[in-house]
Structure formats: C-alpha cells, structure tokens
Amino acid sequence: MAGGSGMGFQLTDEQRAIVETQENRIAITAYAGTGKTATLKALSSSRPRERILYLAFNKAMAEESRVLFAQCRNVEVRTIHSLAFKFEGNQFRDTLGEFKTLDIIPFLFPDCGKNRQKYYEPARDVHDTFIKWLTSSALSLTEFFKKTPFRTRSKETKANVKKLWNACVKGKFSMPHNGYLKLFQINHRGEYLGFDRVMVDEAQDLNDCMIDAVMSRDWAVTLVGDPYQQVYGFNGAVNALGKAAEFGVSQYYLTHSFRCPQDVIFKANQYLTLMGAVKEFTGVDKPKKAGPGRVLVLGRTNAGIFDMVAETMETCAYHFNGGFDTYEFEILLDMVRLICGERVSHPFLKNFASSDDLEIYADSVNDFQTRTRLKIAKRYGNTIFGIYRDMRQLQAWKRDEADAVVSTVHKAKGQEAPHVEMLNDFLSLAEAIGRLQQLVAMDDAPNPRETQQGTEVASFDMAKTMEEFRLLYVAITRTLGTLSIPPEYVINREAIDLFLALAERGGFIR
C-alpha cells in the first residue's frame, strides 16, 4: 500500500514510514535503485521549517543533488569536505595537496641522499599511520596512539607521524583534504552550524572522523546509504549505517528497486545473502530496453578497461565515464620510456632511475596501482604509444554520441543504463573459495602456512574480499534492463555456504 508524498508521486509503505517518523535520528539502508533521493526530497518537503544540510559523497554528486533539491528551499547541499574547507581549509590554499609515501622521504629522512630504498618501508609505515590518524575519531595523536593497536609501529614511526602532522598544520608540508577535515572535527566539534537537520548520503562510505563530525552535534540526523555498496575501505570507510546502534539511531529500510528487473535482482540477492543482508531485495517486472549508446561497460580496474578498449575501439566508440584523463593512461607512456631507459616527464616517475627501482618501490610500499600500471606497460611495450593515441582520438567525447560508456565500478556508483556488460577482471567467489581451501589445507598440514617447497602462503584478507564482492553487487545493480555477466560471477547458495564454512574454519569469521 502506498501513500501520497505531496510531490506528485506515491510513496511506498517503506518510504512513508521514513517520511512520517517523529524520531530525530534514523539510519536508512537503501538497496540499489530504491528511491532514496525521492524519499529524502519528500522528507525535506514535509519539514519546511527545518533548515537542512544535505551532505553528498563527492563534488559530482553534490552538483547533481543541487539540481534534484532545487525546489526544496530549506535544503543546502554540500560535501563534508566543502563544509570543513569553509571553517579550516581556506588557510591552506597555498599548501593544499595529496602526497605519496615517496614524497615524505626527503622531509623525514633528509640525509637519505640517493640511497632512498632503505627508507621505503619506514616511510610507508609513517604514511599508513598518518592516513589512519586522519580518518580516525581520535581528537589528538595521543588519544589515537592509545586507542589504536600498533604492534608493528616503532617509537620512531610515531614520532615521525607527529612531525609530519605538525608540518602540515604549520604550512610547512602539503595539507591533504582529509587533513583540514580532521582540523574541522577537532576544532569545531559539537559547534552549532546553523542547521536543524543533516541528511548524509552514501553514509556507508564515511570514515570515523566524518562520523564523529556528524554525530557529535545537537541536530536531527538522517543517514542513508547501502552498506553493500561500501567500496572505499582503502580510504578508511567504516560504514556509518553499521555503527548506527552505537549512537541510538533507529534503522529503516528501502528494499524495492525501481531500477532493476527481477531476474537481475535474483543475482544480486545471492551476493546480499553472501554478505549477510537481513532483508530481501525486490525489483521491477518489466525491464527497459537498450537503445543506441545506452550500454554501460563496467570493469574492476583501469587495466581491464585499457585492455578491452584497446581490443575493440576500432568497432565501438566509447565514452569514458568521468572523462578520459581521469583514468590516467598517459602515465603508461612514461613507464614504457622508463623501461627503455629513456627520459620521462611525469613528476612521480622522475624520482626513479629505472623501472627496477620503480618496481622495488611499489613492492616495498604495497602500491597496487603502480604495480598494475607497470605490468600493462611491460605487456604492451612500445605499441602502447599508438594504442594510446588511437584510444584518445577514437573516443566519443559526448556520452550521447557513444556506442557504449565505459567505467570502473568505483566511478559508476549512482550510474545506470538499459544494458550493462561486465568485464572479467573481478574477483570471483570460486577464486576466493580456492584461496581459502589452500589456507585451510595448509593449516591442517604438519607445517601450517607452508607449502611442500617451504614457501609461505599469503594470508587471506576477509575485509578486502568482501569489498570485492560488494563491487560485484554494485556492478550487477547498475542495469535498468539486461545484464551481460561472465558465468563465473553468477553464484548459488551451495557456493555461498562453502565459502562461509571455509571462512569460519579458517578463523576469518565467527
């Protein structure tokens, strides 16, 4: 049964319960395509006297939301970083910028000279710890080090984190965007910002710093998102929806998709079961048909996209979601030059005398992106220059002129298309099961974690594996109609039960 929204459309029972609730703090788990924006617009319109702050996940989503909420005059749309910049970021205009592990070596170890390799791992520890500090809920480094277990962190690492943070704050080193957000959390905690309510979209991708900045104020809170679309764990995302109970926040659900047809929903539900969802997902009966230029091709990695486009660009005009340059294929050209011992122009690559030096660095600091790019450069060699030139020239600059839109899943959040094609560069459940079977077998062997040749078997990262499954769920649920999915990504209950049993046996879940 549905009720009116006052905005020209009918609310479902789930939507109406959210709009009509008198509770001041709620969390909404909204599955893919379940009308969360329409629900939030109805909620805003039903409270015309409240001044509402709508926090979008990124700049692009904020711009889109400003259009969607244009008629809601009581709503101001921002990103949380733009809010923090208003209070703290402006003072760092001249030093604002992100930095890599490599960038901090000459600052922390000024005597390193050309012998930088021995400082790669110490600098990585400092950088990793620094990022964890910025995304934590701690209000001081003392509190951070006390609360956070650092069995592998030395006193020198902690001292260097303090040195780096102080330099950022004093304008003597680059201030990352999460740095001025950290200052906003610390210096303006609990402060009245002129709003009666905050609505936080994509709440599953908040980190602990953001959560504290939101929840420490005396205002009504509406958190909305899909915990099964949390794909930014590498940025410290911890899923605010999952932490809602800690703040006395009531849980609501949106489970009916207005986007996906039921046969696609069936595939998505298998992944929701795998990830422990408590509510079933439902969809529409009649899918929308695909037309010219209405195909979305999704890959897990930039490398997968590069390979696919390189093979098919002569017969298909692709538009790159987010813009061609955002995929940073151009660095591949300089990597090939580096491999060939030629001069490079990319600022990052200028730091390395050879591709071997670059590879040592990437392995030492666990830079997955650089390792992947280097593999592409080695595979294509000098042919990459012509491929890059053709790829750039043959692309469809406008979305509506393309035969297909190509995107990584990370860039495709919020996107939809009548037909979706998935590449085969994702992690499959079968691969994950194979890894677990190997580990369980090794644990049962006389010398656990060792092969017969005595080689150490890599540990299994359950958190990262579940994030890979969430990427598959996001990819599957982008379609409005039809889905072309490699068979290895269609899973069943038998495989799910086997994976969970192995994970439990290996001690990865309880």
C-alpha positions as CSV (number, residue, x, y, z in Angstrom):
1,M,0.0,0.0,0.0
2,A,1.3,3.5,-0.9
3,G,0.5,7.0,0.3
4,G,0.9,10.4,-1.3
5,S,4.2,12.3,-0.9
6,G,2.9,15.8,-1.6
7,M,5.4,15.9,-4.5
8,G,3.5,14.3,-7.3
9,F,4.3,10.7,-6.7
10,Q,3.2,7.9,-4.5
11,L,5.3,6.7,-1.6
12,T,5.7,3.1,-0.8
13,D,5.0,1.9,2.7
14,E,8.7,1.9,3.5
15,Q,9.2,5.4,2.2
16,R,6.1,6.7,4.0
17,A,7.4,5.3,7.3
18,I,10.6,7.3,6.9
19,V,8.9,10.5,5.9
20,E,6.3,10.3,8.8
21,T,8.6,9.2,11.6
22,Q,9.0,11.5,14.6
23,E,12.3,10.1,15.5
24,N,15.1,12.6,15.2
25,R,17.9,10.2,14.4
26,I,17.4,7.5,11.8
27,A,19.6,5.3,9.5
28,I,18.2,4.1,6.2
29,T,19.6,1.1,4.5
30,A,18.6,1.7,0.8
31,Y,19.4,-1.0,-1.7
32,A,20.3,-0.1,-5.2
33,G,17.7,2.0,-7.1
34,T,15.2,2.0,-4.3
35,G,14.2,5.7,-4.5
36,K,16.4,7.1,-1.7
37,T,16.6,10.6,-3.3
38,A,12.8,10.8,-3.8
39,T,12.4,9.7,-0.1
40,L,14.8,12.4,1.1
41,K,13.0,15.1,-1.0
42,A,9.7,14.0,0.5
43,L,11.2,14.1,4.0
44,S,12.6,17.6,3.4
45,S,9.3,18.9,2.0
46,S,7.4,17.5,5.0
47,R,9.6,19.7,7.3
48,P,9.6,23.1,5.6
49,R,10.5,24.9,8.9
50,E,13.7,22.9,9.3
51,R,16.9,24.2,7.8
52,I,18.5,21.0,6.4
53,L,22.1,20.3,5.4
54,Y,22.5,17.6,2.8
55,L,25.9,16.1,2.7
56,A,26.8,14.4,-0.7
57,F,29.7,12.0,-1.1
58,N,31.7,13.9,-3.6
59,K,31.6,17.1,-5.8
60,A,29.9,15.5,-8.7
61,M,27.1,14.0,-6.6
62,A,26.7,17.4,-4.8
63,E,26.2,19.2,-8.1
64,E,23.7,16.6,-9.2
65,S,21.9,16.9,-5.8
66,R,21.7,20.7,-6.0
67,V,19.6,20.2,-9.2
68,L,17.4,17.5,-7.7
69,F,16.8,19.5,-4.5
70,A,16.3,22.9,-6.3
71,Q,12.7,23.1,-5.2
72,C,13.5,22.3,-1.6
73,R,14.4,25.8,-0.5
74,N,15.1,24.7,3.1
75,V,18.0,22.4,1.9
76,E,21.6,23.4,1.4
77,V,23.8,20.8,-0.5
78,R,27.5,20.4,0.3
79,T,30.1,17.8,0.5
80,I,31.6,17.2,4.0
81,H,34.9,18.4,2.7
82,S,33.5,21.7,1.4
83,L,31.9,22.2,4.8
84,A,35.2,21.6,6.5
85,F,37.0,23.8,4.0
86,K,34.7,26.7,4.9
87,F,35.9,26.5,8.5
88,E,39.5,25.2,8.2
89,G,40.6,24.6,4.7
90,N,40.9,28.1,3.4
91,Q,44.1,28.8,5.4
92,F,45.9,26.0,3.5
93,R,45.2,27.2,-0.1
94,D,48.9,27.6,-0.8
95,T,49.9,24.1,0.6
96,L,46.8,22.1,-0.2
97,G,47.5,18.7,-1.9
98,E,47.8,15.0,-1.5
99,F,51.2,13.2,-1.2
100,K,52.6,9.7,-1.7
101,T,54.9,7.7,0.5
102,L,57.8,8.8,-1.7
103,D,57.2,12.5,-1.1
104,I,57.8,12.3,2.6
105,I,61.2,10.5,2.5
106,P,63.3,13.7,2.0
107,F,61.3,15.5,4.6
108,L,61.5,12.8,7.3
109,F,64.9,11.5,6.3
110,P,66.9,14.5,5.0
111,D,70.2,12.5,4.9
112,C,68.8,9.8,2.6
113,G,70.6,11.2,-0.5
114,K,70.4,8.7,-3.4
115,N,70.1,5.8,-1.0
116,R,66.3,6.0,-0.7
117,Q,65.4,2.4,-1.0
118,K,66.2,1.6,2.6
119,Y,63.7,4.2,3.7
120,Y,60.7,2.9,1.6
121,E,59.3,0.7,4.3
122,P,59.8,3.1,7.3
123,A,58.2,5.9,5.2
124,R,55.3,3.5,4.2
125,D,54.7,2.9,7.9
126,V,54.6,6.6,8.6
127,H,52.3,7.3,5.7
128,D,49.9,4.4,6.5
129,T,49.7,5.5,10.2
130,F,49.2,9.2,9.2
131,I,46.3,8.3,6.9
132,K,44.7,6.2,9.7
133,W,45.1,9.2,12.1
134,L,43.3,11.5,9.7
135,T,40.4,9.1,9.3
136,S,40.1,8.1,12.9
137,S,37.6,9.5,15.5
138,A,40.5,10.5,17.9
139,L,40.8,14.1,18.8
140,S,44.6,14.0,19.4
141,L,47.5,11.9,18.4
142,T,48.0,10.9,22.0
143,E,44.4,9.5,22.0
144,F,45.0,7.9,18.6
145,F,48.1,6.0,19.6
146,K,46.5,5.0,22.9
147,K,43.3,3.6,21.3
148,T,44.9,2.1,18.2
149,P,46.9,-1.1,18.4
150,F,50.3,-0.7,16.8
151,R,52.2,-3.8,17.5
152,T,54.4,-3.2,14.4
153,R,54.7,0.6,14.9
154,S,58.0,1.8,16.4
155,K,58.5,4.9,18.5
156,E,60.3,6.4,15.6
157,T,57.2,5.9,13.4
158,K,55.0,7.6,16.0
159,A,57.5,10.5,16.3
160,N,57.6,10.9,12.6
161,V,53.8,10.9,12.3
162,K,53.7,13.8,14.8
163,K,56.4,15.6,12.9
164,L,54.5,15.2,9.6
165,W,51.2,16.4,11.1
166,N,52.8,19.4,12.8
167,A,54.4,20.4,9.5
168,C,51.1,20.1,7.6
169,V,49.3,22.2,10.2
170,K,52.0,24.9,10.2
171,G,52.0,25.1,6.4
172,K,55.5,23.6,6.0
173,F,54.3,20.5,4.2
174,S,51.3,19.7,1.9
175,M,47.9,19.6,3.7
176,P,45.7,16.8,2.3
177,H,42.0,17.3,2.1
178,N,41.4,14.8,5.0
179,G,43.8,17.0,7.0
180,Y,41.7,20.1,7.1
181,L,38.6,17.8,7.6
182,K,40.5,16.4,10.7
183,L,41.0,20.0,12.0
184,F,37.3,20.7,11.5
185,Q,36.4,17.6,13.5
186,I,38.8,18.7,16.3
187,N,38.3,22.4,16.4
188,H,34.5,22.6,15.7
189,R,33.2,19.5,17.5
190,G,29.7,20.0,18.7
191,E,29.5,23.5,17.3
192,Y,26.2,24.8,16.1
193,L,26.4,25.2,12.3
194,G,23.0,26.8,11.6
195,F,21.1,23.7,10.6
196,D,18.3,21.8,12.3
197,R,18.9,18.5,10.5
198,V,21.7,16.8,8.5
199,M,21.0,14.2,5.8
200,V,24.1,12.2,4.9
201,D,24.0,10.4,1.6
202,E,26.3,7.4,0.9
203,A,26.7,7.0,4.6
204,Q,28.3,3.6,4.2
205,D,31.4,5.3,2.9
206,L,32.0,7.6,5.8
207,N,35.2,7.2,7.9
208,D,35.3,7.5,11.7
209,C,36.4,11.2,11.5
210,M,33.4,12.0,9.4
211,I,31.0,10.1,11.6
212,D,32.3,11.9,14.7
213,A,32.0,15.3,12.9
214,V,28.3,14.5,12.1
215,M,27.1,12.7,15.2
216,S,28.7,15.0,17.8
217,R,26.3,17.8,17.2
218,D,22.8,18.5,18.6
219,W,20.8,18.2,15.4
220,A,18.4,15.7,13.8
221,V,20.3,13.1,11.7
222,T,19.2,11.1,8.7
223,L,21.9,8.7,7.5
224,V,21.2,6.9,4.2
225,G,23.1,4.5,2.1
226,D,23.7,0.9,1.2
227,P,26.3,-1.0,3.3
228,Y,26.6,-3.5,0.5
229,Q,27.9,-0.7,-1.8
230,Q,30.7,0.2,0.6
231,V,33.7,0.1,-1.8
232,Y,36.0,2.7,-0.3
233,G,37.6,0.6,2.5
234,F,41.0,1.7,1.3
235,N,40.0,5.3,2.2
236,G,39.1,4.3,5.7
237,A,35.4,3.9,5.2
238,V,33.8,2.0,8.1
239,N,30.0,2.1,7.3
240,A,28.2,4.6,9.5
241,L,25.0,2.6,9.0
242,G,26.5,-0.3,10.7
243,K,27.5,1.9,13.6
244,A,24.1,3.5,14.0
245,A,23.2,1.4,17.0
246,E,26.2,2.9,18.9
247,F,24.5,6.3,18.6
248,G,21.0,5.2,19.4
249,V,19.9,5.6,15.8
250,S,16.8,3.7,14.6
251,Q,17.0,1.6,11.5
252,Y,14.8,1.8,8.4
253,Y,14.9,0.0,5.1
254,L,14.2,0.7,1.4
255,T,14.2,-2.7,-0.3
256,H,12.1,-2.4,-3.5
257,S,14.2,-1.3,-6.6
258,F,12.6,0.9,-9.2
259,R,15.6,0.2,-11.4
260,C,16.5,-3.4,-11.7
261,P,14.3,-6.2,-13.2
262,Q,13.6,-9.3,-11.1
263,D,16.0,-11.7,-12.9
264,V,18.8,-9.3,-12.1
265,I,17.6,-8.9,-8.6
266,F,17.9,-12.7,-8.1
267,K,21.6,-12.5,-9.0
268,A,22.1,-9.5,-6.6
269,N,20.2,-11.3,-3.8
270,Q,22.8,-14.1,-3.9
271,Y,25.5,-11.6,-3.1
272,L,23.4,-10.0,-0.4
273,T,23.0,-13.4,1.2
274,L,26.8,-13.9,1.0
275,M,27.3,-10.5,2.7
276,G,24.8,-11.2,5.5
277,A,21.9,-9.0,4.5
278,V,18.8,-9.3,6.7
279,K,16.2,-8.1,4.2
280,E,15.4,-9.4,0.7
281,F,15.7,-7.3,-2.4
282,T,12.8,-7.0,-4.9
283,G,12.7,-5.4,-8.4
284,V,10.5,-4.4,-11.3
285,D,8.7,-6.9,-13.6
286,K,9.3,-5.1,-17.0
287,P,12.9,-4.2,-17.8
288,K,13.7,-1.2,-20.1
289,K,15.1,-2.0,-23.5
290,A,18.5,-0.8,-24.6
291,G,19.0,1.6,-27.4
292,P,21.9,3.1,-29.3
293,G,24.6,4.5,-26.9
294,R,22.8,3.1,-23.9
295,V,25.3,0.4,-22.9
296,L,27.5,0.6,-19.8
297,V,30.6,-1.5,-19.7
298,L,32.0,-2.0,-16.2
299,G,35.4,-3.1,-15.2
300,R,37.1,-3.7,-11.9
301,T,40.4,-2.0,-12.8
302,N,41.7,0.7,-15.2
303,A,44.0,-2.1,-16.6
304,G,40.9,-4.2,-17.5
305,I,39.3,-1.2,-19.2
306,F,42.5,-0.4,-21.1
307,D,42.8,-4.0,-22.4
308,M,39.2,-4.2,-23.5
309,V,39.1,-0.8,-25.2
310,A,42.5,-1.5,-27.0
311,E,41.0,-4.6,-28.5
312,T,37.6,-3.2,-29.6
313,M,38.0,0.6,-30.2
314,E,38.1,0.1,-34.0
315,T,34.5,-1.1,-34.0
316,C,33.0,0.6,-30.9
317,A,33.0,4.3,-29.9
318,Y,33.5,4.5,-26.2
319,H,32.8,7.4,-23.9
320,F,34.9,7.3,-20.7
321,N,32.7,7.9,-17.6
322,G,34.3,10.7,-15.7
323,G,36.5,11.8,-18.6
324,F,39.3,10.0,-20.4
325,D,42.1,11.8,-18.5
326,T,40.7,10.6,-15.1
327,Y,41.9,7.1,-16.0
328,E,45.5,8.4,-16.1
329,F,46.5,6.2,-19.0
330,E,49.1,8.8,-20.0
331,I,51.5,7.7,-17.2
332,L,51.7,4.3,-19.0
333,L,53.7,6.0,-21.8
334,D,56.3,7.3,-19.4
335,M,56.5,3.9,-17.8
336,V,57.4,2.4,-21.1
337,R,60.0,5.1,-21.6
338,L,61.4,4.3,-18.1
339,I,61.6,0.6,-19.0
340,C,63.5,1.6,-22.2
341,G,65.9,3.8,-20.3
342,E,64.6,7.0,-21.9
343,R,63.8,10.4,-20.3
344,V,60.4,10.7,-18.6
345,S,58.3,13.8,-17.8
346,H,55.9,12.6,-15.3
347,P,56.7,14.2,-11.9
348,F,56.3,10.9,-9.9
349,L,58.4,8.8,-12.3
350,K,61.2,11.3,-12.4
351,N,62.1,10.0,-8.9
352,F,63.2,6.7,-10.3
353,A,66.4,5.8,-12.2
354,S,64.9,2.7,-13.7
355,S,61.8,0.5,-13.9
356,D,63.5,-1.9,-11.5
357,D,63.8,1.0,-8.9
358,L,60.1,1.8,-9.5
359,E,59.1,-1.9,-9.0
360,I,61.1,-2.2,-5.8
361,Y,59.3,1.0,-4.5
362,A,55.9,-0.3,-5.5
363,D,56.5,-3.7,-3.8
364,S,58.0,-2.0,-0.7
365,V,55.2,0.4,0.0
366,N,52.5,-2.0,-1.4
367,D,51.5,0.4,-4.2
368,F,49.0,-1.8,-6.1
369,Q,48.1,0.9,-8.6
370,T,51.8,1.4,-9.7
371,R,52.4,-2.4,-9.8
372,T,49.3,-2.8,-12.1
373,R,50.3,0.0,-14.4
374,L,53.9,-1.3,-14.7
375,K,52.5,-4.7,-15.7
376,I,50.5,-3.1,-18.5
377,A,53.5,-1.0,-19.7
378,K,55.6,-4.2,-19.8
379,R,53.0,-6.2,-21.6
380,Y,52.3,-3.6,-24.4
381,G,55.8,-2.2,-24.7
382,N,56.3,0.4,-27.5
383,T,53.0,-0.5,-29.1
384,I,51.3,1.4,-26.3
385,F,52.1,4.8,-27.9
386,G,49.9,4.1,-30.9
387,I,47.2,2.4,-28.8
388,Y,47.0,5.4,-26.5
389,R,46.9,7.9,-29.5
390,D,44.1,5.9,-31.2
391,M,42.2,5.4,-27.9
392,R,42.2,9.2,-27.3
393,Q,41.3,10.1,-30.9
394,L,38.6,7.5,-31.4
395,Q,36.7,8.1,-28.1
396,A,33.3,9.6,-28.0
397,W,33.7,12.9,-26.2
398,K,30.0,13.2,-25.5
399,R,28.0,10.5,-23.8
400,D,25.1,10.6,-26.2
401,E,27.4,10.1,-29.2
402,A,28.9,6.9,-27.8
403,D,28.1,3.3,-28.7
404,A,28.9,2.4,-25.1
405,V,30.0,4.1,-21.9
406,V,33.0,2.5,-20.2
407,S,33.7,2.9,-16.5
408,T,35.3,1.3,-13.4
409,V,32.7,0.3,-10.8
410,H,34.1,2.9,-8.4
411,K,33.3,5.7,-10.9
412,A,29.9,4.1,-11.8
413,K,28.2,4.5,-8.4
414,G,24.9,6.2,-9.0
415,Q,25.1,5.4,-12.7
416,E,22.5,3.2,-14.5
417,A,21.9,2.0,-18.1
418,P,19.4,-0.1,-20.0
419,H,22.1,-2.7,-20.7
420,V,25.2,-3.4,-18.6
421,E,28.2,-5.5,-19.7
422,M,30.7,-6.7,-17.0
423,L,34.3,-7.4,-17.8
424,N,36.0,-10.5,-16.4
425,D,38.6,-8.7,-14.2
426,F,36.7,-9.0,-10.9
427,L,37.4,-11.5,-8.1
428,S,35.1,-14.5,-8.4
429,L,33.6,-16.4,-5.4
430,A,35.3,-19.5,-6.9
431,E,38.7,-17.8,-6.7
432,A,38.1,-16.8,-3.1
433,I,37.0,-20.4,-2.2
434,G,40.2,-21.7,-3.8
435,R,42.3,-19.4,-1.7
436,L,40.5,-20.4,1.5
437,Q,40.8,-24.1,0.6
438,Q,44.5,-23.7,0.2
439,L,44.9,-21.9,3.5
440,V,42.7,-24.4,5.4
441,A,44.8,-27.3,3.9
442,M,48.0,-25.6,4.9
443,D,46.7,-25.1,8.5
444,D,45.9,-28.9,8.6
445,A,49.4,-29.7,7.3
446,P,52.4,-30.6,9.7
447,N,53.9,-27.2,8.9
448,P,51.0,-24.7,8.7
449,R,51.1,-21.9,6.2
450,E,53.9,-23.6,4.3
451,T,53.9,-25.5,1.0
452,Q,55.9,-28.6,0.4
453,Q,58.6,-26.4,-1.0
454,G,58.6,-24.3,2.2
455,T,57.1,-21.2,0.5
456,E,55.0,-19.0,2.7
457,V,51.3,-18.9,1.7
458,A,49.8,-15.4,1.6
459,S,47.3,-14.7,4.3
460,F,43.6,-14.2,3.4
461,D,42.2,-10.7,3.8
462,M,38.5,-11.2,4.6
463,A,37.7,-7.5,4.6
464,K,39.2,-6.9,1.2
465,T,37.5,-10.0,-0.2
466,M,34.1,-8.8,1.0
467,E,34.7,-5.4,-0.6
468,E,35.4,-7.2,-3.9
469,F,32.0,-8.9,-3.6
470,R,30.4,-5.5,-2.9
471,L,31.9,-4.3,-6.2
472,L,30.2,-7.1,-8.0
473,Y,26.9,-6.3,-6.3
474,V,27.3,-2.6,-7.4
475,A,28.1,-3.7,-11.0
476,I,25.1,-6.0,-11.2
477,T,22.7,-3.4,-10.0
478,R,23.6,-0.7,-12.5
479,T,21.2,-2.1,-15.1
480,L,17.7,-0.9,-15.9
481,G,17.1,-3.9,-18.2
482,T,19.5,-6.5,-19.4
483,L,22.8,-7.7,-18.0
484,S,25.8,-9.4,-19.7
485,I,27.7,-11.1,-16.9
486,P,30.5,-13.7,-17.1
487,P,29.3,-17.0,-15.8
488,E,31.9,-17.1,-13.0
489,Y,30.2,-14.2,-11.3
490,V,26.8,-15.9,-11.1
491,I,26.7,-17.6,-7.7
492,N,24.5,-20.0,-5.9
493,R,23.7,-21.0,-2.4
494,E,25.9,-24.1,-2.4
495,A,29.0,-22.0,-3.2
496,I,28.0,-19.4,-0.6
497,D,27.7,-22.0,2.1
498,L,31.0,-23.5,1.2
499,F,32.8,-20.1,1.3
500,L,31.3,-19.2,4.7
501,A,32.1,-22.6,6.1
502,L,35.7,-22.4,5.0
503,A,36.0,-18.8,6.3
504,E,34.7,-19.9,9.7
505,R,37.0,-22.9,9.7
506,G,40.0,-20.6,8.9
507,G,39.0,-18.2,11.7
508,F,38.1,-15.4,9.4
509,I,34.5,-15.1,10.6
510,R,32.8,-16.2,13.9
